[in-house]
Amino acid sequence: MRYKYTFEKDTKNDVLNVFESGEVDNSFVVMYEGAYALGEMIAVSKEGLEQFLAKLRKKNFFPDTKIGIKLYEATLDFFSKKSEEKIVIDYADVESLVPEEIEEDDIEVDDLLAADGDTSEDVIKEIDTEDDTPKFKPENTSEHEE
């Protein structure tokens, strides 16, 4: 599903309007509309991501961290420019499925195996020595013989 996040400045009233729209049947429908104090949002965006998300999130609007990072990074420049009145941020939930890059030397399989201990044949012992043959005998076999 695709989403659009719209941030609109109303400098006359010191209000930041935030809209979240989701794609339904090839058109976008507004799913959330909220108003924030513009001055406060500009101030918390300068403080960092965590403060920005804490101020942005509400009971009915709680973007996850990946979306939050994208919104924060996109609005940094938006808040610093007074001439910009509106910004639209597109997001496809497919983006959240893309794995983060893993460096090659992060995990070494040989190191993990060595950390487990010695797995040579001498160390491995038989735990169960009992015979596992089923010992089930049906009580009434007359129905099954016909």
N, C-alpha and C positions, 0 to 999 in steps of 0.2 A: 504494500500500500504506500502511496505517496502522501506526503504532508507538506503544507506550506505554513510557515510561521511569519506573521506580519507584525512589525513593530512600527508604530506611528507616533510621532511627537506632536503634541499639542502645546506649543511653547506659551501661548497666551494663558492657558489654564494650568500650566506646569503638570501636565498629565502625559503619561506614556500608555497608549492603548496597545494591547497584545492580543493577537488573534491566532488561533490554531485551526487550520482547515485540513480536512482529510478527503481523499478522493473516494467518491461513491458514484458508481455507474458513469465513469468518465467525466465527472464534474466535481468541483470542490465544494464541500459543505462546511460551514463554520461550526466547529465542535466546542470551542472555548473563546470567550471574549472577556478580557479583564483590563482594569485600569490600575495603574501604578503611579506613584509620585515620581515625576520625571527627575527631579533633583536627586532624590534618594537612589534611583536606579543608576544614574550617572556616577554618583559617589561610590556605590558598592561595586560597580564594574571596575573601578580603579583599584579597589582593594583586592580583587582576585576572584577566581572561579567559584570557590566555596561560598563566599559571601554573596556573589551574584545569584547563584542557584538557590541559596537560602531565602533570598528576597523574592525571587521569581516564582518559586514553587508555592502553590496554594492547594487547598483541599481538592479542587476540581481540575487542577493543572499541575502535573507532576512529571516533567520530562525526565527520562532516565539520564544517566551520566554521559553517555555518548552523544545524545541529542543536546544535552546541556552544554557540553564542551563546544559543539558546533555553534550553538546560539551565542555563547559567550564570545567566541573568537570573531564571529560575524558582526556582533554589535559593538565591539571595542572601537572600531573606526567610526561606526555610526554615531556613537555617543560623543566622540571627540569633535565631530564636524557639526557645527550649528546649522549649516545650510541644508543638510539632508533632513528631510521630513519623514521619509518612509523607507523601510527596507523589508524585502521579502526573502526568506531563507527557505530553500527547497530541501526536503529530506525524504529519501526512500528507505523504507525499513529493511531493504536488502543490504544497505550499508552496514547495518548492525550484524549481519551474518558473515562479513568479511573478517577472517581471523587477523589478529595483530601479528606483525612480523616477528618471527622467532630467530634469534641469532644462532648460528650454528654451534658455537661453543657454550651455549646455555646449558644443555643437557647432554651428557655423555652416557650412553647405554652401558659401556664397559665399567664406568665408575659406579653406576647404580648396582650392577651385578656384583662387583667387588665389595660394595658396602653391605650386601646381604650376608656375606660370609662364604665359607667354603662349601661348594656344591659337588665335590668329587664323589665318586662311587663309594668310597670308604665311609663317608659321613652319612649318606642316605641309608636309612634302616627301614626294614619292613615293620609297619605299625600293626597291621592286622594279619595274624597268622591262621585264623580260623577258616574253615571251609565255608565258602559262600554259596554252595549249591542249595537251591530252594528245596525245602522239605515239606511241601504242601501236598496233601492228599485229599481229594474231594470226598465228602461223606456219602453222597448219593450219586452214583454215576449212571443210574438206569436211564435217565432222560437223555444223556449225552450219547449213549450207545446206539440209539435208534437213529 
